[in-house]
């Protein structure tokens, strides 16, 4: 759909990096319109995981994760609507931070789920992520969802000790869906935090499983409206020889979008259609408030929430492409963070059968500095982040 | 709630998409499995819960009604499939 598109303007995030002296090496592959958890829905073909080239790198920001994991670039940007920074970061063994909704400007970013989307850094270390955040975060009047919050020096607090840090482990993140190898790696990481002075307690996020249906209504609904702009008129693909306007719209969109994008547009269109809006979209938004309240209650009691970023390590290419719902279930630990708008980070914390495992750290609104501090302290005490695949 | 072939065709039409006959069963099946998943929501009691549209409960910011962007029509129209004399061309709409 956008193969022939040349962006006529620079995004705020990339402009800020350019202004700071960063050099752009290239654009990376991702799932088409960021819809996917494996980078297999890309128009340009699947990206492979550098730890095992038969495996997916995760997605949707799989190309960014691989560029950093394989040492092609020290840092990349990704966007995260339901886990698209954190999950590929986990699958590729790098650090990925999804900031608070509204923290990084979305000006210049393709809109997917407007109430969920957020961009952020994908790097080899939390310290690098802090430096990228110092450059890209902050208010932007050109993004109507940008939050006018004071800017923070994310590097200033990296060295703070973790004495007294209160960590919550949601019991719902350690249920049957979780791979045993990942459970083990996460619990080892938690022990490491205890030895760094943190205290740990069990908490509950009772609606974790319901975040999957809530997300897979809200995100497609918003995507179906956002993607209505791809009509063959002002930019992007247009079908050959349209006979009339309706033929142009219909063939342009049918030929220009891939199967997963079409599927989500149809789910979203149905969920928003007259007679079904209350049962689907409104209901999902009500659930969304309950999910946010669960997080608020938990974060009143602990400083951060920790758990796995993903229930399994990277699966093989082609393994889940025939069953979209099976792929959606893999997003169970990341979706609720977007629904609540909280910041979340994945850092490497071990391996299962040679494949990287990601520890997810979820913080309170605009508490990215604490997440990066936690990541940095962990990376000073461990060397998971410095393991490299043979490429 | 389950969609049949003609309902999926109607939804596709609303979305300005055409599903080819040989793809239709595939879409019917995958859409129904997604809607089965979504139906888990129906069991939750959400009586009196205010829907959450923006995760920070923020509302769209207003700005002064002044010109902030410069005219870049030619640059922007370079991406248009068909443009002429500053206009976007589309198939004939009115006879």
Contacts between the chains, C-beta under 8 A, distances in Angstrom:
chain1	res1	chain2	res2	distance
A	4	B	79	7.6
A	5	B	79	5.6
A	6	B	78	7.1
A	6	B	79	6.4
A	8	B	72	6.8
A	8	B	75	5.1
A	8	B	76	5.4
A	8	B	78	7.1
A	8	B	79	6.7
A	100	B	56	7.9
A	101	B	54	7.9
A	101	B	55	4.9
A	101	B	56	6.1
A	102	B	56	6.2
A	102	B	58	7.0
A	115	B	53	6.2
A	115	B	54	5.9
A	115	B	55	6.6
A	116	B	55	7.8
A	141	B	63	6.7
A	144	B	60	5.2
A	144	B	61	6.0
A	145	B	54	7.6
A	145	B	58	7.5
A	147	B	56	6.6
A	147	B	58	6.8
A	148	B	61	7.8
A	207	B	44	7.8
A	209	B	40	7.8
A	210	B	40	6.4
A	210	B	41	6.8
A	210	B	44	6.4
A	212	B	37	6.6
A	212	B	40	8.0
A	213	B	37	5.1
A	213	B	38	4.8
A	213	B	39	7.5
A	213	B	40	4.7
A	213	B	41	5.0
A	214	B	41	6.5
A	216	B	34	6.3
A	216	B	37	6.3
A	216	B	38	6.5
A	217	B	38	5.3
A	217	B	41	7.2
A	224	B	15	6.4
A	228	B	16	7.7
A	231	B	16	7.3
A	232	B	81	6.0
A	233	B	80	7.5
A	233	B	81	7.5
A	233	B	88	5.5
A	233	B	90	5.9
A	234	B	76	7.9
A	234	B	79	7.3
A	234	B	80	5.7
A	234	B	88	5.8
A	235	B	79	3.8
A	235	B	80	6.2
A	235	B	81	7.9
A	236	B	79	7.4
A	236	B	81	7.7
A	237	B	81	7.6
A	238	B	81	3.6
A	238	B	82	7.2
A	242	B	91	4.9
A	243	B	91	6.9
A	244	B	91	5.2
A	244	B	92	7.3
A	244	B	93	7.8
A	245	B	90	6.0
A	245	B	91	5.5
A	245	B	93	5.6
A	246	B	16	7.7
A	247	B	91	7.4
A	248	B	90	6.7
A	248	B	91	5.5
A	249	B	16	4.4
A	250	B	16	5.3
A	250	B	17	6.7
A	250	B	18	5.0
A	251	B	18	7.0
A	253	B	15	7.6
A	253	B	16	5.3
A	253	B	17	5.4
A	254	B	17	5.3
A	254	B	18	4.6
A	254	B	19	7.7
A	257	B	17	7.5
A	259	B	23	8.0
A	262	B	15	8.0
A	262	B	17	5.6
A	262	B	19	7.8
A	262	B	27	7.8
A	263	B	27	6.8
A	263	B	30	5.8
A	263	B	31	6.9
A	263	B	34	7.5
A	265	B	15	5.0
A	265	B	17	6.6
A	266	B	8	7.2
A	266	B	11	5.1
A	266	B	12	6.0
A	266	B	15	5.7
A	266	B	17	6.8
A	266	B	27	7.0
A	266	B	31	6.1
A	267	B	31	6.3
A	267	B	34	5.4
A	267	B	35	7.4
A	267	B	38	8.0
A	269	B	11	5.5
A	269	B	14	5.2
A	269	B	15	4.2
A	270	B	3	7.4
A	270	B	11	4.9
A	270	B	31	7.4
A	270	B	35	7.6
A	271	B	38	7.4
A	273	B	11	7.3
A	273	B	14	6.4
A	279	B	42	7.2
A	280	B	38	6.2
A	280	B	41	7.6
A	282	B	51	5.4
A	283	B	41	5.0
A	283	B	42	7.1
A	283	B	44	7.8
A	283	B	46	6.3
A	284	B	38	7.7
A	284	B	41	6.1
A	285	B	51	3.5
A	285	B	52	5.4
A	285	B	53	6.2
A	286	B	46	3.8
A	286	B	49	4.2
A	286	B	50	7.5
A	286	B	51	5.2
A	286	B	52	7.5
A	287	B	41	5.9
A	287	B	44	5.9
A	287	B	46	6.3
A	287	B	49	7.9
A	288	B	51	7.5
A	288	B	52	4.4
A	288	B	55	7.8
A	289	B	49	5.5
A	289	B	50	6.1
A	289	B	51	6.8
A	289	B	52	3.9
A	290	B	44	7.6
A	290	B	46	7.1
A	290	B	49	6.3
A	292	B	52	6.1
A	292	B	55	6.6
A	323	B	33	7.7
A	324	B	30	5.4
A	324	B	33	7.3
A	324	B	34	6.6
A	325	B	30	7.9
A	325	B	33	4.8
A	325	B	34	6.3
A	325	B	36	7.9
A	325	B	37	5.6
A	328	B	34	7.7
A	328	B	37	7.0
A	338	B	55	7.8
A	339	B	55	7.0
A	340	B	55	5.8
A	341	B	54	7.8
A	341	B	55	2.5
A	341	B	56	5.5
A	342	B	55	7.9
A	365	B	56	7.0
